[in-house]
Amino acid sequence: MSEDGIPEGTITLDELAELACLFDRYEFAFDPRSLTAREAESDFEERIRTLFAERVQPHYASISFAAFHCRIKSLCRAYLRKNAP
């Protein structure tokens, strides 16, 4: 396990940057009901489900989807704080 609580090799920095961008587009949208915000949220959720199904579930049965999802959102918030424009 890495220090951030996600198993090593589960998510790359580039993937985290991509997820953080999607997260930012819907979580902090001026209008969360806008098409852009809803599409970003849908893309984010789909990407999380794919990562979980491909990299976590087969190897780490003790990690639930809910825990993985929460941790990714926390990592996205931290990434955005550290990499604010």
TORDORO-151495 format. One line per field, with one value per atom (N, C-alpha, C): x negated, y, z; atom name; residue in three letters. Coordinates in Angstrom, 2 decimals. Example, Ala and Ser with C-alpha at 12.3 -4.5 7.8 and 13.67 -1.06 7.14 Angstrom:
<rs>
c1: [-13.19  -12.30  -13.20  -12.85  -13.67  -12.90]
c2: [-5.69  -4.50  -3.30  -2.25  -1.06  0.03]
c3: [7.80  7.80  7.80  7.08  7.14  7.87]
a: [N  CA  C  N  CA  C]
r: [ALA  ALA  ALA  SER  SER  SER]
</rs>
This chain:
<rs>
c1: [-0.85  0.00  -0.89  -0.47  -1.19  -0.75  -1.43  -1.10  0.26  0.80  2.11  3.26  2.97  4.01  4.51  3.96  4.33  3.16  3.43  2.34  1.44  0.16  -0.83  -0.41  -0.57  -0.28  1.19  2.04  3.47  3.83  3.20  3.50  2.20  2.01  0.80  1.06  0.01  0.13  0.90  0.66  1.38  2.87  3.20  4.62  5.25  4.50  5.01  5.25  4.35  4.52  5.78  6.00  7.19  8.46  8.45  9.61  9.85  8.79  8.93  9.54  9.17  9.74  11.24  11.63  13.06  13.79  13.19  13.78  14.00  13.00  13.09  14.22  14.37  15.39  16.80  17.03  18.40  18.55  17.58  17.71  17.74  16.99  16.89  17.49  18.40  19.04  19.93  19.95  20.84  22.29  22.61  23.95  23.80  24.00  23.80  24.81  25.85  26.85  26.56  25.49  25.15  24.74  24.88  24.50  23.02  22.18  20.74  20.44  21.07  20.84  21.36  22.53  23.10  22.26  21.77  20.90  19.59  19.01  17.77  17.98  19.09  19.39  19.58  20.28  20.50  19.17  18.32  17.01  16.16  16.19  15.45  15.91  17.22  17.77  17.46  17.54  17.23  15.76  14.89  13.45  13.12  13.77  13.56  14.02  15.18  15.69  14.73  14.21  13.28  11.98  11.41  10.19  10.41  11.54  11.82  11.95  12.72  12.95  11.67  10.80  9.59  8.41  8.27  7.04  7.20  8.37  8.54  9.26  10.44  11.28  10.58  9.87  9.25  8.12  7.49  6.30  6.47  7.43  7.60  9.07  9.51  10.91  11.38  10.46  10.84  11.19  10.87  11.17  12.51  13.47  14.79  14.77  15.75  15.86  16.08  16.92  17.22  15.96  15.13  13.88  12.93  12.82  11.97  12.46  13.76  14.37  14.09  14.31  14.05  12.58  11.70  10.27  9.84  10.37  10.03  10.51  11.71  12.21  11.33  10.87  9.96  8.65  8.13  6.88  7.06  8.21  8.49  8.51  9.15  9.18  7.76  6.97  5.59  4.77  4.96  4.25  4.60  5.87  6.31  5.77  5.70  5.13  3.65  2.92  1.49  1.18  2.08  1.82  2.78  3.19  4.11  3.43  4.20  3.61  3.22]
c2: [-1.18  0.00  1.24  2.22  3.48  4.30  5.39  6.19  6.88  6.98  7.61  6.62  5.37  4.39  3.65  3.92  3.22  2.33  1.09  0.17  0.72  0.50  0.93  0.49  1.36  1.02  1.07  1.45  1.49  2.69  3.81  5.02  5.80  6.29  7.07  8.54  9.32  10.76  11.40  10.91  11.44  11.14  9.95  9.59  10.45  10.68  11.53  12.95  13.46  14.80  14.86  13.82  13.75  13.69  12.85  12.74  14.05  14.69  15.96  17.03  17.03  17.99  17.75  16.51  16.18  16.53  16.19  16.48  17.98  18.76  20.21  20.76  20.21  20.70  20.48  19.45  19.26  19.67  19.40  19.68  21.18  21.95  23.38  24.19  23.59  24.26  25.40  26.47  27.60  27.14  26.33  25.74  24.22  23.56  22.11  21.33  21.99  21.33  21.52  22.24  22.47  21.16  21.13  19.95  19.62  20.64  20.43  19.78  20.27  19.71  18.27  18.03  16.68  15.69  16.13  15.26  14.96  15.98  15.77  14.79  14.91  13.99  12.56  12.44  11.12  10.49  11.28  10.78  10.38  11.19  10.91  9.58  9.43  8.21  6.97  7.10  5.98  5.59  6.58  6.32  5.63  6.08  5.47  4.02  3.75  2.37  1.48  2.01  1.25  0.95  1.96  1.75  0.72  0.83  -0.12  -1.54  -1.69  -3.03  -3.65  -2.84  -3.37  -3.54  -2.62  -2.61  -2.90  -2.68  -2.88  -4.17  -4.33  -5.48  -6.83  -7.03  -8.35  -8.67  -7.63  -7.86  -7.51  -6.66  -6.17  -6.27  -7.48  -7.74  -7.00  -6.63  -5.96  -4.48  -3.93  -2.52  -2.44  -1.76  -1.61  -0.50  -0.53  0.53  1.87  1.89  3.14  3.74  2.90  3.38  3.91  3.19  3.61  4.94  5.04  6.25  7.45  7.28  8.37  8.78  7.79  8.10  8.84  8.46  9.15  10.60  10.81  12.19  13.01  12.41  13.10  13.44  12.49  12.73  13.83  13.88  14.94  16.31  16.40  17.67  18.10  17.17  17.48  17.89  17.19  17.51  18.93  19.27  20.60  21.69  21.42  22.40  22.65  21.57  21.68  22.26  22.08  22.48  23.56  24.42  25.50  26.45  26.90  27.80  29.14]
c3: [0.00  0.00  0.00  -0.74  -0.75  0.46  0.72  1.88  1.76  0.56  0.40  0.54  0.86  1.11  -0.10  -1.26  -2.48  -2.86  -3.19  -3.54  -4.65  -4.50  -5.50  -6.90  -7.88  -9.26  -9.62  -8.69  -8.97  -9.85  -9.57  -10.33  -10.52  -11.72  -12.02  -11.76  -11.72  -11.52  -12.69  -13.90  -15.07  -14.96  -14.49  -14.31  -13.21  -12.14  -11.07  -11.59  -12.40  -12.97  -13.84  -14.63  -15.48  -14.63  -13.61  -12.72  -11.97  -11.52  -10.80  -11.70  -12.96  -13.91  -14.07  -14.24  -14.34  -13.05  -11.92  -10.62  -10.45  -10.80  -10.71  -11.57  -12.77  -13.70  -13.21  -12.37  -11.88  -10.41  -9.59  -8.15  -7.88  -8.63  -8.40  -9.55  -10.27  -11.41  -10.92  -11.66  -11.35  -11.38  -12.39  -12.50  -12.54  -11.40  -11.36  -12.20  -12.67  -13.52  -15.00  -15.31  -16.72  -17.38  -18.69  -19.45  -19.25  -19.24  -19.07  -17.72  -16.67  -15.33  -15.24  -15.78  -15.74  -16.55  -17.70  -18.51  -17.79  -17.15  -16.41  -15.26  -14.56  -13.47  -13.99  -15.08  -15.68  -16.11  -16.75  -17.18  -15.97  -14.91  -13.69  -13.09  -12.94  -12.34  -13.18  -14.49  -15.37  -15.25  -15.18  -15.07  -13.74  -12.67  -11.35  -11.36  -11.93  -12.00  -12.79  -13.89  -14.71  -13.95  -13.31  -12.53  -11.43  -10.74  -9.67  -10.22  -11.30  -11.87  -12.42  -13.01  -13.65  -12.70  -11.74  -10.95  -9.46  -8.93  -7.49  -7.18  -7.71  -7.39  -7.59  -8.70  -8.90  -7.92  -7.35  -6.53  -5.05  -4.74  -3.37  -2.96  -2.68  -2.36  -1.11  -0.23  1.00  0.80  -0.36  -0.63  -1.36  -0.76  -1.37  -2.40  -3.30  -4.29  -3.60  -2.57  -1.86  -1.25  -0.65  -0.05  -1.13  -2.23  -3.34  -3.92  -4.12  -4.67  -3.77  -2.46  -1.50  -1.51  -1.56  -1.54  -2.80  -3.93  -5.18  -5.12  -4.61  -4.49  -3.55  -2.46  -1.54  -2.21  -2.98  -3.71  -4.75  -5.39  -6.37  -5.69  -4.54  -3.79  -3.42  -2.92  -2.55  -3.77  -4.87  -6.11  -6.56  -6.51  -6.95  -6.03  -4.73  -3.80  -4.10  -4.38  -4.64  -6.01  -6.95  -8.33  -8.82  -7.92  -8.28  -9.28  -10.26  -11.27  -10.70]
a: [N  CA  C  N  CA  C  N  CA  C  N  CA  C  N  CA  C  N  CA  C  N  CA  C  N  CA  C  N  CA  C  N  CA  C  N  CA  C  N  CA  C  N  CA  C  N  CA  C  N  CA  C  N  CA  C  N  CA  C  N  CA  C  N  CA  C  N  CA  C  N  CA  C  N  CA  C  N  CA  C  N  CA  C  N  CA  C  N  CA  C  N  CA  C  N  CA  C  N  CA  C  N  CA  C  N  CA  C  N  CA  C  N  CA  C  N  CA  C  N  CA  C  N  CA  C  N  CA  C  N  CA  C  N  CA  C  N  CA  C  N  CA  C  N  CA  C  N  CA  C  N  CA  C  N  CA  C  N  CA  C  N  CA  C  N  CA  C  N  CA  C  N  CA  C  N  CA  C  N  CA  C  N  CA  C  N  CA  C  N  CA  C  N  CA  C  N  CA  C  N  CA  C  N  CA  C  N  CA  C  N  CA  C  N  CA  C  N  CA  C  N  CA  C  N  CA  C  N  CA  C  N  CA  C  N  CA  C  N  CA  C  N  CA  C  N  CA  C  N  CA  C  N  CA  C  N  CA  C  N  CA  C  N  CA  C  N  CA  C  N  CA  C  N  CA  C  N  CA  C  N  CA  C  N  CA  C  N  CA  C  N  CA  C  N  CA  C]
r: [MET  MET  MET  SER  SER  SER  GLU  GLU  GLU  ASP  ASP  ASP  GLY  GLY  GLY  ILE  ILE  ILE  PRO  PRO  PRO  GLU  GLU  GLU  GLY  GLY  GLY  THR  THR  THR  ILE  ILE  ILE  THR  THR  THR  LEU  LEU  LEU  ASP  ASP  ASP  GLU  GLU  GLU  LEU  LEU  LEU  ALA  ALA  ALA  GLU  GLU  GLU  LEU  LEU  LEU  ALA  ALA  ALA  CYS  CYS  CYS  LEU  LEU  LEU  PHE  PHE  PHE  ASP  ASP  ASP  ARG  ARG  ARG  TYR  TYR  TYR  GLU  GLU  GLU  PHE  PHE  PHE  ALA  ALA  ALA  PHE  PHE  PHE  ASP  ASP  ASP  PRO  PRO  PRO  ARG  ARG  ARG  SER  SER  SER  LEU  LEU  LEU  THR  THR  THR  ALA  ALA  ALA  ARG  ARG  ARG  GLU  GLU  GLU  ALA  ALA  ALA  GLU  GLU  GLU  SER  SER  SER  ASP  ASP  ASP  PHE  PHE  PHE  GLU  GLU  GLU  GLU  GLU  GLU  ARG  ARG  ARG  ILE  ILE  ILE  ARG  ARG  ARG  THR  THR  THR  LEU  LEU  LEU  PHE  PHE  PHE  ALA  ALA  ALA  GLU  GLU  GLU  ARG  ARG  ARG  VAL  VAL  VAL  GLN  GLN  GLN  PRO  PRO  PRO  HIS  HIS  HIS  TYR  TYR  TYR  ALA  ALA  ALA  SER  SER  SER  ILE  ILE  ILE  SER  SER  SER  PHE  PHE  PHE  ALA  ALA  ALA  ALA  ALA  ALA  PHE  PHE  PHE  HIS  HIS  HIS  CYS  CYS  CYS  ARG  ARG  ARG  ILE  ILE  ILE  LYS  LYS  LYS  SER  SER  SER  LEU  LEU  LEU  CYS  CYS  CYS  ARG  ARG  ARG  ALA  ALA  ALA  TYR  TYR  TYR  LEU  LEU  LEU  ARG  ARG  ARG  LYS  LYS  LYS  ASN  ASN  ASN  ALA  ALA  ALA  PRO  PRO  PRO]
</rs>
